[in-house]
């Protein structure tokens, strides 16, 4: 989707070396390494398990971050792989989608279904409320799971990198740059990136896939390894 290019150690020695070193420290298989030709600094990991995983970073991020900050970001992505967060997010999205599908089926059943008396049909108002509230509640829970996994990956990544300030410094730069440099990102994959390409405030925070960047930085800066 993002036209990422798989690279070897000879093509990207610094990036490849960081990924390999941290993967060995985490005692996990070496993931495939990809580079995305995008100006916005960002990164993500994917794969159903540590044996079938990949880490992708943008060219903008490689230019912007120091080696220590890049190490913090890679640690974060490897923590996602180690915790099998991609699988967890997929299950959460599947459950939310199933609830939305059932709500839609219930809607069509009310329109075209059996039209007996009120006692046989139950309470149509309650059914209508459930059809509206159910999918929204499922989506809120899905987003809450995604945010909790980001906190966990931040902590795990900081421990892998050896210094939480590597990642907190990277997050500051990535967040500021993401506000200035647009990225043509698919909303369905926005939860995978270390910094959300899509942002919103107010009530939209309930539906955000990422925690507030300030809270993530505060937690990292207060960590002691």
Secondary structure, DSSP 8 states (H G I E B T S, - for coil): ----EE--TTTSHHHHHHHHHHHHHTT----EEEEE--SS--EEEEEEETTEEEEEEEHHHHHHS-HHHHHHHHHHHHHHHHTTHHHHHHHHHHHHHHHHHHHHHHHHHHHHS----HHHH--HHHHHHHHHHHHHHHHHHHHHHHHHHHHHHHHHHHHHHT-HHHHHHHHHHHHHHHHHS-----GGGGGGBSS-SS---GGGGGG-SS--HHHHHHHHHT---
